[in-house]
Amino acid sequence: MFGFVEDQFGLGLIARAVEEGISVIKPSGIMVFNMGGRPGQGVCERLFRRRGFRITKLWQTKIMQAADTDISALVEIEKNSRHRFEFFMDLVGDQPICARTAWAYMKSGGHISHALSVYSCQLRQPNQVKKIFEFLKDGFHEVSSSLDLSFDDDSVAEEKIPFLAYLASFLKENKSNPCEPPAGCLNFRKLVAGFMKSYHHIPLTPDNVVVFPSRSVAIENALQLFSPALAIVDEHLTRHLPKQWLTSLAIEGRADCNHADGTVTVIEAPRQSDLLIELIRKLQPQVVVTGMAQFEAITSAAFENLLNVTKDVGSRLFLDISEHLELSSLPSSNGVLKYLAGKTLPSHAAILCGLVKNQVYSDLEVAFAISEDAAVYKALSQTIELLEGHTSLISQHYYGCLFHELLAFQIADRHPQQERQPAEVIPQQMIGFSDPAVSTLKATEFFVPGSAESSIIHMDLDRSFLPVPSAVNASVFESFVRQNITDSETDVRSSIQQLVKDSYGLSAAGCAEIIYGNTSVALFNKLVLCCMQEQGTLLFPLGTNGHYVSAAKFVNASTVTIPTNPSSGFRIEPKVLADTLKNVSRPWVYVCGPTINPTGFLYSDSDIRELLSVCAEYGARVVIDTSFSGLEYETDGWRQWNLAGCLSSLKRSEPSFSVVLLGELSFALTAGGHDFGFVILGDSSLAETFHSFSSLSRPHTTLKYTFKKLLGLKNQKDQHFSDLIVEQKEELKNRANQLIQTLESCGWEAAIGCGGISMLAKPTAYMGKAFKAAGFDGELDASNIREAILRATGLCINSSSWTGIPGYCRFSFALERGEFERAMGCIARFKELVLGGAQMNGA
């Protein structure tokens, strides 16, 4: 039986009665308690308030403490804590004394008393509070000691309690990480669209809404997508843009620029519309990003003027309305939204909005972009997938809860939607996507969303959908129910240092920087920009994560492929690396390990020693990506890394040589769906360059708290948590074996790995076979079989175009159990469709 934090004050039975009463009391019901005041009035009242009650003190008196009652235990509690109990001298004293003083007074023949109070208690938001306690009773009682539903401000309570109730329901109902599009949770985008329709009469669809981690990320990604030679950006919105963009003077000759080299020159502009319009007319930028002054946002005139001038000069317009969007049931007049209620948003314009106006977390941000041009919103969503991975699900849930509450409050509008005027046709001279972006977006395999008619089974994602252990959910929930979390409780630096020392033998104590990011994908892409800033070249081994290679090409980074082959498990061979480095200046070598993604093979300690020795000789920077490591399940004969020993033993090292360690905590901590990336930079000059790209979206305080607790469990080798990790590795091993058996019985040749969440396989029996079904018609090969399987069965894998290895496709197997079984059925069904009943070697 679990105890209560109030046990130490002798109030455990009262606490138990209160929590049992919550489950049975009616929403408008009242509980009345007689409370002895010895623990102190503040402690007594907090017992109720932190559980979500409003209290009224109905009556209070003093009663004499029995002379034969021993209060020495209370004296001992005061001795070992900062708490002070409350007694009074006789019945007439009005100044409280502590237990130690009362004990001494009693021993000297004095009489003491204590207060007796009667409290009336009524739940605020009873239905939501009941959901919270139902969740806590369902295996999460240890979190209840951290619960704090006491609020001085009713507006804070009205926002936070519904979210906690929603989070409790979400964690209870979703035993594994739900599969959501990188463009944003479908439900969140529906809520944003619903809010715009209900409150501002703008008929948007979820497709019109693209979600970003922050406004600054949205702005930088949009500029990366179009890569304009010249952009004008509101002076209030340039703070997080790359410094190189703000210091470039490459304005001359921009008219003839094909925007292929990735150089962006940003000119800061005043927010006042007449001055901005004059600047646009004179400079004729290709992209304009601006907000609006408060007095100009009330009507639509300033917005219409900006639309007209940008159309006339051929500029793309991104208008930020963050300061003017009110999440309120009575929003004030908004000229931009008023315009959109009557007219379709022109194709050259998009709306940006950063959500930061919540009552509880000033640093919790989500942003979204609105576009009514299909090509633009599709490209923006693909840009997010490449450069950021996705936006924090918990952050979307938080603001989604706010939108849900507002929509529940709104009475349905029975009037028909007014007819909107169509958007004007925009002239062709408008800047399009950059040349590298166009070619990358065309060639990359992006997330395929399901539909109401058919769902997609995803074996093409670098995510884990395995069940999330209760220890993870408990830490997530505790991070939100707590108040007044201290900085030390969210400082994960020393915990990450311990993790990389234990896992990879790297001593990070003296490193220049440890930087955190929402995802390791976002951190990787900042490293790509650092490489470009140094005019370096990225070297990817053949068989690298396809999205990483595409992301580098998207921003027009210089890349070279290091040949690998199946016989060496697609590992980089030292001699091949040396031959490649001979012909490259300022090389940056990407090494994914110990577990290689997507192949699942492992680099041993001797492997990484040899590779680092070669890189040191040629002065290469080395990016070691550990993001997919920590889930090795076949380790016989494999020796764990000792990077510190390896680096100290290097005989020859060029000054430019350095090692960057990139990591992701969610895989190794069984926390699928809650990403936390980090990068360790040992070179101070590189750290300075990294910080010049300051739009990086960082994990919120609640996420830091969560991972601090989980890292503590792992680093301290907590037995229960260690068992959970072992169980997950065993599950992945079983999945891998089942997948191998299924593939080989269906005409595939599997490349059997030793860890991670995916493997490669060759569609040997399908090569050259004619196939026609569900819109696909052609001869099958390793590059088009993804489309064929998807159309025929609804299973999505990665083709050889993504893996980069001719003939090999990728299968990710960390799926929810039911999805995995359905995926096995899809593989078998595709075999029947193409090969019929032919017997395979593995059958």
FENWO-V564878 format. One record per helix or strand of 2 or more residues. SS is the DSSP state (alpha for helix, beta for strand). FROM is the first residue (numbers start at 1). TO is the last residue. If there is no record, write none. Layout:
BEGIN
ss & from & to
SS & FROM & TO
SS & FROM & TO
END
This chain:
BEGIN
ss & from & to
alpha & 5 & 9
alpha & 12 & 24
beta & 31 & 36
alpha & 41 & 49
beta & 53 & 64
alpha & 72 & 80
beta & 87 & 89
alpha & 99 & 107
beta & 112 & 123
alpha & 126 & 137
alpha & 141 & 146
alpha & 154 & 173
alpha & 186 & 200
alpha & 206 & 208
beta & 209 & 212
alpha & 215 & 226
beta & 230 & 234
alpha & 235 & 237
alpha & 243 & 247
alpha & 254 & 256
beta & 265 & 269
alpha & 273 & 283
beta & 287 & 290
alpha & 294 & 297
alpha & 301 & 313
beta & 316 & 320
alpha & 322 & 324
alpha & 335 & 342
beta & 349 & 355
beta & 366 & 370
alpha & 374 & 387
alpha & 393 & 409
alpha & 435 & 443
beta & 457 & 458
alpha & 470 & 481
alpha & 487 & 489
alpha & 493 & 504
beta & 513 & 517
alpha & 520 & 533
beta & 537 & 541
alpha & 546 & 554
beta & 558 & 562
alpha & 566 & 568
alpha & 574 & 581
beta & 587 & 592
alpha & 605 & 618
beta & 621 & 625
alpha & 643 & 648
beta & 658 & 664
alpha & 665 & 668
beta & 677 & 681
alpha & 684 & 691
alpha & 701 & 715
alpha & 719 & 745
beta & 749 & 751
beta & 758 & 762
alpha & 764 & 766
beta & 770 & 773
beta & 776 & 779
alpha & 785 & 793
beta & 795 & 796
alpha & 800 & 803
beta & 808 & 812
alpha & 817 & 835
END
